[in-house]
Amino acid sequence: MLKTTFFYSIKVTFNKQFIIMIDTLIFATNNQHKVDEIRKVLGDIFDVITLKEAGITIDIPEPYNTLEENATEKSKTIYSLKGKDCFSEDSGLEVETLNREPGVKSARYAGENRSDNDNIQKILSNLVNESNRRARFRTVISLIREGKEHQFEGICEGTITTEPRGEKGFGYDPIFIPDGSEKTFAEMSIEEKNKYSHRKKATEKLINFLQATY
């Protein structure tokens, strides 16, 4: 699945209310689309930088069959290497009539040397003449703080279109319409997408946890 891991340094100040300030957050991806989405959610709370910007080249394996296990694997790998609080993210598209496929294999559904379009076309091919096009995007964030893991889940329910629509976003965005909208993710601005985003929902739970515990 999508390889995204973070570690950060924290300094805390007190005023009339408790405030958390994060100096630097390393997001284990060089996918600028995902970085932009995260930065929109976090605002000024974190200084988000990519793996390349952080000088990190490690390739973390994702050997498991669930988002939860793969997220844990990535965060524990970073924690063992850096000895710092860290968190990782794993996301996937789960199509109801395909037994929740592609799931953890979302990024390589059409094979290891695939493109986003290859993955999209495989989904559409598998859903030809299928009336049930219900699907959901799901994100799991694994935070390791002081050696203890905490997980946060975000889910966005929706449907799969019959053909790609829109030029924005990435991955399966051109064929996914979230409940409550008539647009695909690829037809939305980042601000519009974040009204529904699974990644935003998981990230907000993470922020709430950090604010309550630091």
C-alpha positions in Angstrom: 0.0 0.0 0.0 0.9 3.6 0.1 4.1 4.1 2.1 3.6 7.1 4.4 5.4 7.5 7.7 6.1 10.5 9.9 8.3 11.5 12.9 8.3 14.8 14.7 9.7 16.9 17.4 7.4 18.8 19.8 7.6 21.9 22.0 4.6 22.8 24.1 3.5 26.2 25.4 0.8 27.3 27.8 -1.4 30.3 27.6 -5.1 30.7 28.6 -5.6 27.2 27.2 -3.3 24.2 26.4 -1.6 24.6 23.0 0.5 22.1 21.1 3.1 23.2 18.7 4.9 20.8 16.3 8.3 21.9 15.0 8.8 19.4 12.1 6.8 16.5 10.8 8.4 14.1 8.3 5.8 12.5 6.0 7.2 9.4 4.4 6.2 10.1 0.9 7.4 12.1 -2.1 3.9 12.2 -3.5 3.2 15.9 -3.6 -0.6 15.4 -3.9 -0.7 13.6 -0.5 1.6 16.1 1.0 -0.6 19.0 -0.1 -3.7 17.2 1.3 -2.0 16.7 4.7 -0.8 20.3 4.8 -4.3 21.6 4.2 -5.6 19.6 7.1 -2.8 20.4 9.6 -2.5 24.1 8.7 0.1 25.8 10.9 0.2 23.0 13.5 2.9 21.0 11.7 5.8 21.9 9.4 5.3 19.0 7.0 8.3 17.9 4.9 8.7 14.9 2.5 11.2 12.0 2.7 13.4 13.7 0.1 13.4 16.9 2.0 14.4 15.0 5.2 17.1 13.1 3.4 15.5 9.7 4.1 15.8 6.9 1.5 14.6 3.9 3.5 12.1 1.6 1.8 9.7 0.1 4.4 8.1 -3.3 3.6 4.3 -3.8 3.7 4.0 -7.6 4.1 0.6 -7.8 5.7 -3.0 -8.2 4.6 -4.5 -5.4 6.6 -4.1 -1.6 6.6 -3.7 -1.8 10.4 -0.8 -4.3 10.3 1.0 -2.5 7.6 0.7 0.9 9.3 2.1 -0.7 12.5 5.0 -2.2 10.6 6.0 1.2 9.2 5.7 3.2 12.4 7.6 0.5 14.4 10.3 0.5 11.8 10.8 4.2 12.0 10.7 4.1 15.8 13.3 1.4 16.0 15.6 3.4 13.6 15.1 6.9 15.1 14.1 6.3 18.7 11.6 9.1 18.3 7.8 9.3 18.5 6.5 8.7 15.0 3.4 7.8 13.0 2.6 6.1 9.7 -0.4 6.0 7.4 -1.8 3.3 5.2 -4.8 3.8 2.9 -6.9 1.7 0.5 -10.0 1.6 -1.6 -12.4 -1.2 -0.6 -15.1 -2.1 -3.2 -18.0 -3.9 -1.6 -18.9 -6.3 -4.4 -15.2 -7.2 -4.9 -14.9 -8.5 -1.4 -13.3 -5.2 -0.3 -10.6 -5.4 -3.0 -8.2 -3.9 -3.8 -7.7 -2.9 -0.1 -4.0 -3.1 0.9 -3.1 -3.8 -2.7 -4.7 -0.5 -3.9 -1.4 1.0 -5.1 -0.4 -2.1 -7.1 -3.8 -3.6 -8.0 -2.9 -4.0 -11.7 0.6 -5.3 -10.9 3.9 -4.0 -9.6 4.7 -1.9 -12.6 1.3 -0.3 -12.8 0.0 3.2 -13.3 -2.9 4.9 -11.7 -4.8 4.5 -14.9 -4.0 0.7 -15.1 -5.5 0.3 -11.6 -8.6 2.3 -12.5 -9.2 0.3 -15.6 -8.9 -3.0 -13.7 -11.5 -1.8 -11.2 -13.9 -0.6 -14.0 -13.4 -3.9 -15.8 -14.2 -5.9 -12.7 -17.4 -3.9 -12.2 -18.8 -4.2 -15.8 -22.6 -4.8 -15.6 -22.4 -4.7 -11.8 -25.2 -2.8 -10.2 -23.7 -2.6 -6.7 -20.9 0.0 -7.0 -20.6 0.8 -3.3 -17.1 1.4 -2.1 -15.1 3.2 0.6 -11.7 4.8 1.1 -10.1 3.9 4.4 -7.1 5.3 6.2 -5.3 3.9 9.2 -2.7 6.0 11.1 -0.4 4.3 13.5 1.2 6.6 16.1 4.0 5.4 18.4 4.4 7.7 21.4 6.9 6.8 24.1 7.0 3.3 22.8 3.2 2.7 22.9 1.1 2.5 19.7 -2.2 4.3 19.1 -4.3 3.9 15.9 -6.7 6.3 14.2 -9.1 5.3 11.4 -10.8 7.5 8.8 -13.5 6.2 6.4 -15.2 7.9 3.4 -18.2 6.0 1.9 -19.2 6.4 -1.7 -19.7 4.8 -5.1 -17.6 3.9 -8.1 -18.4 5.7 -11.4 -18.6 3.9 -14.8 -15.8 6.0 -16.3 -13.1 8.4 -15.0 -14.1 12.0 -14.4 -11.8 14.9 -13.5 -8.2 15.8 -13.7 -7.3 16.6 -10.1 -6.2 14.3 -7.2 -4.4 11.0 -7.7 -4.9 7.2 -7.5 -8.6 6.2 -7.8 -9.9 9.8 -7.3 -11.3 10.0 -10.9 -13.8 7.1 -10.3 -14.8 7.7 -6.6 -17.9 9.9 -5.7 -18.2 10.4 -1.9 -21.6 10.2 -0.4 -23.2 13.7 -0.3 -21.6 14.9 -3.5 -22.1 14.5 -7.2 -18.5 15.1 -8.0 -15.6 12.6 -8.1 -12.6 13.4 -5.9 -10.7 14.3 -9.1 -13.3 17.0 -9.9 -12.8 18.7 -6.5 -10.3 21.2 -5.1 -8.3 20.1 -2.1 -10.6 22.2 0.1 -13.7 20.4 -1.3 -12.1 17.0 -1.0 -11.2 17.5 2.6 -14.9 17.9 3.5 -15.1 14.2 2.8 -11.6 12.8 3.0 -10.8 9.6 4.9 -7.2 10.9 5.4 -8.5 14.1 6.9 -10.8 12.2 9.3 -7.9 10.0 10.5 -5.6 13.0 10.8 -8.1 15.0 12.8 -8.4 12.1 15.3 -4.6 12.1 15.6 -4.5 15.9 16.2 -7.2 15.6 18.9 -5.3 12.9 20.6 -2.0 14.9 20.6 -3.8 18.0 21.9 -5.4 16.0 24.7 -2.3 14.1 25.8 0.6 16.5 25.4 
